[in-house]
Amino acid sequence: MKIKEYLSENTTLKEMLTGILIWALLWQAGILIYPRDRLYNSAGLWIGIILACYYSINLLNSIRMSLEFEEKAAVTYSRKKYLFRYGIVCVVFAVTAFLRIGNLLCLFAGLMGIKIGAYLQPFVRRRIYKIIDPPGEPLVEDTEVSEDPKKGDLPG
């Protein structure tokens, strides 16, 4: 399964999804305190959270694939993927509004979990996963091992 592969080889995605989940649980606690329309609000929230998780995974896939292309093709590919993600968000909002299956404000709050997940990622990395990166050094997943030790990553 692709999602398991992404999570096992990319710790940043796992940390970001954990941040999204923390955001979701905080909002869910607030929804449970509020006495009206708990199910309706929760449905909107979790639709947004699922959308945020999908958006994060699709964004990672888009970035990885665009690195395989030449510059011009990569820009075109990235734009297509962006428009696709944007279209999915619009369709989900429209279907949710049309079918009245969830609160749109809560759906938006869930979707904003992608931003909160990105902001919480360093905190989640240090506090939950107990990973402390040495300052000024790249992450292990960001380094590529060169077969020729004389070849550096810097040009010239």
C-alpha positions as CSV (number, residue, x, y, z in Angstrom):
1,M,0.0,0.0,0.0
2,K,1.4,3.4,-1.0
3,I,0.4,5.3,2.2
4,K,2.3,2.8,4.4
5,E,5.3,3.2,2.2
6,Y,5.1,7.0,2.4
7,L,4.8,6.9,6.1
8,S,7.6,4.4,6.6
9,E,10.1,6.3,4.4
10,N,9.1,9.9,5.2
11,T,9.0,10.8,8.9
12,T,8.0,14.4,8.1
13,L,4.8,13.2,6.5
14,K,4.1,11.0,9.6
15,E,4.8,13.9,11.9
16,M,2.6,16.3,9.9
17,L,-0.3,13.8,9.9
18,T,0.1,13.4,13.6
19,G,-0.2,17.2,13.9
20,I,-3.4,17.1,11.8
21,L,-4.8,14.5,14.2
22,I,-3.9,16.6,17.2
23,W,-5.8,19.5,15.6
24,A,-8.7,17.2,14.9
25,L,-8.9,15.9,18.5
26,L,-8.8,19.5,19.9
27,W,-11.7,20.5,17.6
28,Q,-13.6,17.3,18.4
29,A,-13.3,18.1,22.1
30,G,-14.7,21.6,21.4
31,I,-17.6,20.1,19.4
32,L,-18.5,17.8,22.2
33,I,-18.6,20.7,24.6
34,Y,-21.0,22.6,22.3
35,P,-24.5,21.2,22.9
36,R,-26.1,21.7,19.5
37,D,-25.6,19.6,16.3
38,R,-22.7,17.5,17.5
39,L,-23.0,14.9,14.8
40,Y,-23.5,17.4,12.0
41,N,-20.4,19.4,13.2
42,S,-18.3,16.3,13.7
43,A,-19.2,15.0,10.2
44,G,-18.0,18.3,8.7
45,L,-14.8,18.3,10.8
46,W,-13.8,14.7,9.9
47,I,-14.6,15.3,6.2
48,G,-12.1,18.2,6.4
49,I,-9.6,16.2,8.3
50,I,-9.7,13.3,5.7
51,L,-9.4,16.0,3.0
52,A,-6.3,17.5,4.8
53,C,-4.7,14.1,5.0
54,Y,-5.4,13.4,1.4
55,Y,-4.0,16.8,0.4
56,S,-0.8,16.2,2.4
57,I,-0.1,12.8,0.8
58,N,-1.0,14.1,-2.7
59,L,1.3,17.1,-2.2
60,L,4.2,14.9,-1.2
61,N,3.6,12.7,-4.2
62,S,3.4,15.7,-6.5
63,I,6.7,17.1,-5.2
64,R,8.4,13.7,-5.6
65,M,7.1,13.2,-9.1
66,S,8.0,16.8,-10.2
67,L,11.6,16.2,-9.2
68,E,11.8,13.5,-11.9
69,F,11.0,16.0,-14.7
70,E,13.0,18.8,-16.4
71,E,12.3,22.3,-15.0
72,K,9.6,23.3,-17.5
73,A,7.8,20.0,-17.4
74,A,8.0,20.0,-13.6
75,V,6.3,23.4,-13.4
76,T,3.5,22.2,-15.7
77,Y,3.1,19.0,-13.7
78,S,3.0,20.9,-10.4
79,R,0.4,23.3,-11.7
80,K,-1.8,20.4,-12.9
81,K,-1.6,18.6,-9.6
82,Y,-2.3,21.9,-7.8
83,L,-5.5,22.5,-9.9
84,F,-6.5,18.8,-9.3
85,R,-6.2,19.2,-5.5
86,Y,-8.0,22.5,-5.6
87,G,-10.8,21.0,-7.7
88,I,-11.1,18.1,-5.2
89,V,-11.5,20.6,-2.4
90,C,-14.2,22.5,-4.3
91,V,-16.1,19.3,-5.1
92,V,-16.0,18.1,-1.5
93,F,-17.3,21.5,-0.3
94,A,-20.0,21.5,-2.9
95,V,-21.1,18.0,-2.2
96,T,-21.1,18.5,1.5
97,A,-23.2,21.7,1.1
98,F,-25.6,20.2,-1.4
99,L,-26.2,17.0,0.6
100,R,-26.0,18.8,4.0
101,I,-23.9,16.1,5.5
102,G,-21.6,18.3,7.6
103,N,-21.0,21.8,8.8
104,L,-19.0,23.8,6.2
105,L,-17.2,25.8,8.9
106,C,-16.1,22.7,10.7
107,L,-15.1,21.2,7.3
108,F,-12.9,24.3,6.7
109,A,-11.4,24.0,10.2
110,G,-10.6,20.4,9.4
111,L,-9.0,21.3,6.1
112,M,-6.9,24.0,7.9
113,G,-5.4,21.1,9.8
114,I,-2.9,20.9,7.0
115,K,-1.6,24.3,8.0
116,I,-1.7,23.5,11.7
117,G,0.0,20.1,11.1
118,A,2.8,21.9,9.3
119,Y,3.2,24.3,12.2
120,L,3.1,21.5,14.8
121,Q,5.5,19.3,12.9
122,P,8.7,20.4,14.7
123,F,6.9,20.1,18.1
124,V,5.6,16.6,17.2
125,R,9.1,15.6,16.0
126,R,10.7,16.6,19.3
127,R,8.0,15.9,21.9
128,I,6.1,12.9,20.5
129,Y,8.6,11.0,18.3
130,K,11.6,12.1,20.5
131,I,13.8,13.0,17.4
132,I,16.2,15.8,18.0
133,D,18.1,17.0,14.9
134,P,21.6,18.5,15.3
135,P,21.5,22.1,14.3
136,G,22.8,22.9,10.8
137,E,22.8,19.2,9.6
138,P,20.3,17.8,7.1
139,L,17.8,15.2,8.1
140,V,18.7,11.6,7.4
141,E,15.9,11.2,4.9
142,D,17.2,14.3,3.0
143,T,20.7,13.1,2.5
144,E,21.8,11.0,-0.5
145,V,24.8,8.8,-0.3
146,S,27.2,9.4,-3.2
147,E,29.2,6.4,-4.5
148,D,32.2,8.6,-5.2
149,P,33.5,10.1,-1.9
150,K,35.3,12.9,-3.8
151,K,32.0,14.1,-5.4
152,G,30.4,16.6,-3.2
153,D,26.8,17.9,-3.2
154,L,28.1,21.4,-4.1
155,P,28.9,22.4,-7.7
156,G,32.5,23.2,-8.6
